[in-house]
Amino acid sequence: MAADNETSICPFDFSEALDFDPALADLMQRCSPARIRLPYGAADAWLITGFDAVKQVTTDPRFSRAGIIGHDYPRMTPEPIVSPESVNVMDPPHSSRVRHLASQAFTQQQVDGMRHRIVWLADRCLDEMEKEGAPADLVRHLSNPLPQHTVLDLLGIEREEWPRIQESVHRLLVVGAGSKEAAATAKTELTDYFAELVAQRRTSPGPDLISAMAAAREGEEQLDDRELAVMTLTLALSGQDTATCQISNIVYLLLTRPELMRHLTRRPETLTDVVHELLRCIPFRKGVGIPRVALEDVELDGARIRAGDFVHVSYLTANRDPQRYPDAHEIDLDRPTVPHMTFGWGGHRCIAMPLAMAELEVAVGRLVERFPALRLAVPAEELRWDTETIRRFPLELPVTW
């Protein structure tokens, strides 16, 4: 690390269980935003860590996501994960239009209508695990297949295509320097595949998310084919990203913190609040995500950010800001419900959050209900954790019951 006025070299490669990255913990202690250098990209960046400051950056139009396009911006992966046309690198009002149209497929009412399908998929996964018998790998039986199968099923993608898509998504998320060409190829393959799929759904719509997004309208406005293809790719990525990791991470905490499992089995009606508190505490990724660029000089928390500077925010540190969450590093299942930033904030908050929450609630709820005696089949210290991608999760989770 470095002194407050120096640039900190930040590989952000810490991956020991679900311990908090000590580099991020150190940066949290700074009195003002820090300058950081990430593994890839031609420039340094500012890192914003406090909840209120992160909230400002994510809602202030002086900080632009669209402004990073065309630049070799500071990032964690050799190939930028995000497509230039993605809603994740749009600014209002364009992003507002795309998000509003796409989010019509993810209203709470729409997701409630999908829940029975998610329960069916979860029970099928757990049926297979139970049939195979203990010990069983929960990652292989539930964490991997349920979110992937859910989003691909809801997108209406033929089952024989699932393995190929899952492999391409994985190649896109790898952080190693030698993976750049493979990641670029994977992104092109996925975008082309979803472009063809969108064209098919325009002429032959069905009861799937792509058709629902294609049918979404606001007056005369609707998503064009390219926007739909990129949005579909974004959803496919999320299906192998957040929910997949978080099912394993949440179950890991339940199995290594017996008081958490006891609370959930005794008070199943608190499932949603429990999931939110665990999501707040879990360091679900390494480092940071997509930066913004300052469009003009901005004073923020004692730092003068110049026009053209790249700015990263850390949702992980914001979720542990002691000014917002007393005893922020502790898991408190009786903590008053206060929104967290695990699904982002502001104009780039995850539009599919209701679907992700439904997947997590169903996965954890059905697992605890059906396997109340669930426990790890190996000592926790023997578990292996992902070191290849930007995500943090156990590679296997051997369980018995």
ZILIN-V216389 format. One record per residue. N is the residue number from 1. OMEGA is omega in whole degrees, 0 to 359 (NA if undefined). Layout:
n,omega
N,OMEGA
N,OMEGA
This chain:
n,omega
1,186
2,174
3,187
4,184
5,180
6,176
7,179
8,175
9,190
10,174
11,181
12,182
13,181
14,184
15,179
16,181
17,177
18,174
19,181
20,182
21,181
22,177
23,176
24,179
25,178
26,181
27,177
28,185
29,181
30,180
31,182
32,180
33,182
34,172
35,182
36,174
37,182
38,184
39,184
40,181
41,188
42,185
43,171
44,180
45,168
46,174
47,180
48,190
49,184
50,185
51,184
52,180
53,176
54,178
55,179
56,183
57,184
58,181
59,184
60,182
61,177
62,176
63,190
64,168
65,182
66,182
67,181
68,184
69,181
70,179
71,175
72,191
73,181
74,186
75,183
76,187
77,180
78,177
79,176
80,182
81,187
82,175
83,181
84,181
85,186
86,175
87,180
88,177
89,172
90,173
91,172
92,4
93,183
94,182
95,181
96,179
97,183
98,181
99,182
100,180
101,182
102,184
103,177
104,177
105,186
106,175
107,179
108,178
109,178
110,182
111,177
112,177
113,178
114,191
115,181
116,178
117,179
118,178
119,180
120,180
121,180
122,180
123,177
124,177
125,183
126,174
127,181
128,178
129,180
130,180
131,179
132,177
133,181
134,356
135,181
136,180
137,183
138,178
139,182
140,186
141,186
142,188
143,179
144,188
145,189
146,180
147,180
148,181
149,180
150,185
151,179
152,176
153,182
154,175
155,178
156,181
157,182
158,186
159,182
160,178
161,187
162,183
163,181
164,180
165,180
166,179
167,179
168,178
169,179
170,180
171,181
172,185
173,182
174,185
175,185
176,183
177,181
178,185
179,187
180,183
181,179
182,180
183,179
184,178
185,180
186,180
187,179
188,180
189,182
190,181
191,179
192,180
193,183
194,175
195,177
196,181
197,179
198,180
199,178
200,184
201,176
202,183
203,181
204,181
205,178
206,181
207,186
208,184
209,180
210,178
211,179
212,179
213,179
214,182
215,183
216,181
217,171
218,188
219,178
220,185
221,169
222,181
223,175
224,187
225,181
226,179
227,179
228,181
229,180
230,178
231,178
232,176
233,179
234,179
235,178
236,176
237,182
238,180
239,178
240,185
241,191
242,186
243,179
244,181
245,188
246,174
247,179
248,183
249,179
250,180
251,176
252,179
253,179
254,183
255,179
256,176
257,187
258,181
259,177
260,179
261,179
262,179
263,185
264,180
265,179
266,184
267,183
268,180
269,179
270,186
271,183
272,180
273,178
274,180
275,180
276,180
277,177
278,177
279,178
280,187
281,187
282,172
283,194
284,181
285,173
286,172
287,189
288,184
289,184
290,181
291,168
292,176
293,179
294,180
295,176
296,178
297,181
298,171
299,182
300,177
301,177
302,179
303,174
304,180
305,185
306,174
307,181
308,178
309,172
310,182
311,173
312,170
313,175
314,175
315,180
316,180
317,178
318,179
319,181
320,178
321,183
322,177
323,180
324,184
325,176
326,184
327,191
328,182
329,179
330,173
331,182
332,184
333,176
334,179
335,176
336,183
337,177
338,182
339,178
340,186
341,182
342,178
343,180
344,183
345,174
346,186
347,179
348,173
349,185
350,181
351,181
352,180
353,178
354,178
355,179
356,179
357,178
358,179
359,181
360,180
361,180
362,183
363,182
364,181
365,180
366,180
367,182
368,180
369,184
370,182
371,184
372,180
373,183
374,177
375,177
376,179
377,178
378,175
379,184
380,183
381,178
382,180
383,177
384,184
385,181
386,175
387,186
388,188
389,179
390,184
391,175
392,182
393,176
394,180
395,174
396,177
397,182
398,182
399,173
400,184
401,NA
